[in-house]
Amino acid sequence: MEPRFEAFFIPLDEKIVNGRAPTRRIDEARCYKNERFSFQLAYKNEMEELFPSDPVVEILSPIRDSLTIRPVEEVMVTLPFRKSHDDFYSLYEPGVVGDLLLEEGAPFSFRYGVYRSILLTYEGNGEPGDYPVEAILRFGDGRVAAKASFLLRVSPLSLPPLSLHVSNWMHYDALASYYKVPMFSPAFMDLFHAFLDEAIVHGVDSLLVPLFTPPLDTYVGGERLTAQLVDVKVEKDGHSFSFDRLLTFMKDAKARGIRLFEMSHLFTQWGAAHAPKVLDEEGHRLFGWDTDSLDPRYLSFLSSMLSSLTLALEENGFGKEEVYFHFSDEPNAASKDRYEALRNALLPSLRGYKTIDALSDPAFSSLVDLPVVAMGSVPAFQETADRPIFAYHCCAEEDRHLPNRFLSMPLTRFRALGATLYATGVKGYLHWGYNFYSSGFSKRPIDPYRVNDAEGNFPSGDSFIVYPGPNGKPRSSLRLETLSLALSDYRALCLLEYRIGRAAVLSFLSSFGFGGDFSSYPREEGAFDAFRKALDEKVASL
């Protein structure tokens, strides 16, 4: 058999698993004028085994200046899922998948005998037209290994702005720990800006703001690196507060594109039993695990702080529809009375600002102004609450075909998020782990290039969707780029709705297997290619 080198294009939402051949070959694609659109160049080298110099990929196209070219690196899937799963996974045992995106120009290898890929991203906002893209893969000595051709059709139509909110929680301690910089120092803010901009470019518009160190994913009695933006001074008759750093932080984030601010949780996770870590201006602990959430001293402290803060928010132009307050993440049935008592105690101090929390139990529906509901529980909440809700997923959404982003899952399973958000009528999406570079329960920092399952606590890929790159810049992932694609699907459906109405769009979705819950979407190979092609053609015909 003659040595050979093959190269061809595949969609963004097909990951290469264990070096096996991808199956969805494409030679053209369509995108909207203002759509950030990605596709992959897959290749397999059976010509050379040793590489004295790095290979090169040359892209020839009239839109070359609008294309970003990034090699896709494999990562290990050490924990595909935990105790349950369904039949829509790419891996059921440990293995390797393409996910990590290196920087354009980063060294990479034509590794022998396995399929690999390179991601091409059209940054959008160019002139409409049909644009050929020719890829030439060369060995380091200049020899041509393979060529492949593609046609990108850029529509004259533009997608509308995203009409739902998207949140991926930023973990501030992870940035400070990984890059070894002081929290909220100038060096830290440079990191924060880079990671925030990366999130915003992919559709994120909501930010978790650390009033006090967020009491999330922390073992009882343990603590995370302090991330507190409210300055507290102990006075003879109570406490005084400065919100200067907080407001500067929020104004900065708003200027960069954040539209919704989630004030960090005022009580601990899974039941609101304790106070978060709160320090005074000299670094002395005022409250923490040893503080019962119903302690009158803490409630008095919170009442005073919230009354002052909400006034400051109003005076600085942060309205009641763009700032929400978290109480406790996923309170359980045993804590319902406590949660309700805390809400009743603090509601007057919020002065009309609303609450937001992640929930699974519909019994809490009336106690949270904006429920963020686990995807499997959305139908139950919609039956009891005639108001907007958000949806979230995490490590628990590993079965029932619910959309999720584990490394072991097909990318189309994550892509289904966009159309199912539209079909269910949910108004926002949240995930807890944008960059959680820690073990489970935050016992210690981890190296995300070596550990992607939080030391065996979460399925690989659940806890972060960006990687910390060199020079303080984040590295994206195929999963984060797929989030962009899912949100583009959502925006295209909204564009169609403007022309034919929501009922007709739901009928269109139904013809492709989308229903009124997050488990109902097509899973056949190529189904999303056919769906998006039909959607674009329908929009263009009207």
Secondary structure as GFF3:
##gff-version 3
##sequence-region A 1 542
A	DSSP	beta_strand	4	11	.	.	.	ID=ss1
A	DSSP	beta_strand	28	31	.	.	.	ID=ss2
A	DSSP	beta_strand	37	46	.	.	.	ID=ss3
A	DSSP	beta_strand	56	60	.	.	.	ID=ss4
A	DSSP	three_ten_helix	64	66	.	.	.	ID=ss5
A	DSSP	beta_strand	67	77	.	.	.	ID=ss6
A	DSSP	beta_strand	95	101	.	.	.	ID=ss7
A	DSSP	beta_strand	115	122	.	.	.	ID=ss8
A	DSSP	beta_strand	129	138	.	.	.	ID=ss9
A	DSSP	beta_strand	144	154	.	.	.	ID=ss10
A	DSSP	beta_strand	165	168	.	.	.	ID=ss11
A	DSSP	alpha_helix	172	179	.	.	.	ID=ss12
A	DSSP	alpha_helix	186	201	.	.	.	ID=ss13
A	DSSP	beta_strand	206	209	.	.	.	ID=ss14
A	DSSP	beta_strand	231	235	.	.	.	ID=ss15
A	DSSP	beta_strand	238	242	.	.	.	ID=ss16
A	DSSP	alpha_helix	244	256	.	.	.	ID=ss17
A	DSSP	beta_strand	260	263	.	.	.	ID=ss18
A	DSSP	beta_strand	278	279	.	.	.	ID=ss19
A	DSSP	beta_strand	285	287	.	.	.	ID=ss20
A	DSSP	alpha_helix	296	315	.	.	.	ID=ss21
A	DSSP	beta_strand	323	325	.	.	.	ID=ss22
A	DSSP	three_ten_helix	333	335	.	.	.	ID=ss23
A	DSSP	alpha_helix	336	350	.	.	.	ID=ss24
A	DSSP	beta_strand	354	359	.	.	.	ID=ss25
A	DSSP	three_ten_helix	362	367	.	.	.	ID=ss26
A	DSSP	beta_strand	370	374	.	.	.	ID=ss27
A	DSSP	three_ten_helix	375	377	.	.	.	ID=ss28
A	DSSP	alpha_helix	378	384	.	.	.	ID=ss29
A	DSSP	beta_strand	390	393	.	.	.	ID=ss30
A	DSSP	alpha_helix	411	424	.	.	.	ID=ss31
A	DSSP	beta_strand	428	431	.	.	.	ID=ss32
A	DSSP	three_ten_helix	440	442	.	.	.	ID=ss33
A	DSSP	beta_strand	467	468	.	.	.	ID=ss34
A	DSSP	three_ten_helix	470	472	.	.	.	ID=ss35
A	DSSP	beta_strand	474	475	.	.	.	ID=ss36
A	DSSP	alpha_helix	478	500	.	.	.	ID=ss37
A	DSSP	alpha_helix	502	510	.	.	.	ID=ss38
A	DSSP	alpha_helix	527	541	.	.	.	ID=ss39
###
